[in-house]
Amino acid sequence: MRNTYKYIKTQIEKFLNDTKNNYLFISQRPYKGKTDEKGNIILKPGANLTLQIMEDISEPLINCETGEVLDNNLFETFEVTIVDCPYPLPIKKGERVRLDEFIPEHSYYINFNALKPNTGIGQ
């Protein structure tokens, strides 16, 4: 996904608004959960999903050096973790989904893929 720095941590509501919380379900795989060194559960098991952004109404970004308008996130993909849910989720490839119940203290991104743990997903 492009320009993820705009949405990490405090900007989830902006991300959901800019994308109209409208995503295409691409794939899923199990998520084993997360525990601390003492074995205490930090995040319950669930599913990792790959989603594709179907709308992007965000303000255009301009390259400061060239003045060029940068591409938006339309049709970009990202990963999201749904915790405390059964795997596999009863969603078929190609179905439209939305994200619910975001957990901001566990959000981060790796290689420009935003990983946003949630406890809910809807259709």
JOUR-V491246 format. One record per residue. N is the residue number from 1. D_CENTER is the distance of its C-alpha to the mean C-alpha in Angstrom with 1 decimal. Layout:
BEGIN
N	D_CENTER
N	D_CENTER
END
This chain:
BEGIN
1	9.7
2	12.5
3	13.2
4	10.2
5	12.8
6	13.0
7	9.9
8	9.8
9	11.6
10	13.7
11	12.0
12	9.2
13	11.9
14	12.6
15	9.2
16	9.4
17	13.0
18	12.9
19	10.9
20	12.9
21	10.0
22	11.1
23	9.5
24	11.6
25	11.3
26	12.3
27	12.9
28	12.6
29	14.4
30	15.7
31	14.4
32	17.6
33	16.7
34	17.7
35	21.3
36	23.3
37	26.6
38	28.6
39	26.5
40	25.1
41	21.8
42	19.0
43	16.1
44	17.4
45	16.8
46	14.5
47	12.3
48	9.7
49	8.3
50	8.0
51	7.3
52	9.2
53	9.4
54	12.8
55	13.9
56	13.9
57	16.6
58	16.0
59	19.2
60	20.2
61	20.3
62	23.7
63	24.6
64	27.2
65	29.4
66	29.7
67	28.9
68	26.8
69	24.0
70	20.7
71	18.6
72	15.7
73	12.2
74	13.7
75	13.2
76	11.0
77	8.6
78	5.5
79	5.0
80	4.0
81	7.5
82	9.6
83	12.7
84	16.2
85	16.1
86	18.3
87	17.6
88	17.6
89	15.9
90	18.3
91	16.2
92	17.6
93	16.4
94	16.4
95	15.8
96	13.9
97	11.4
98	10.0
99	8.0
100	10.7
101	12.0
102	9.5
103	11.2
104	11.4
105	13.9
106	11.9
107	9.0
108	9.8
109	9.5
110	11.9
111	13.5
112	11.3
113	8.1
114	5.6
115	5.4
116	4.8
117	7.6
118	8.6
119	12.1
120	11.8
121	10.9
122	13.5
123	15.1
END
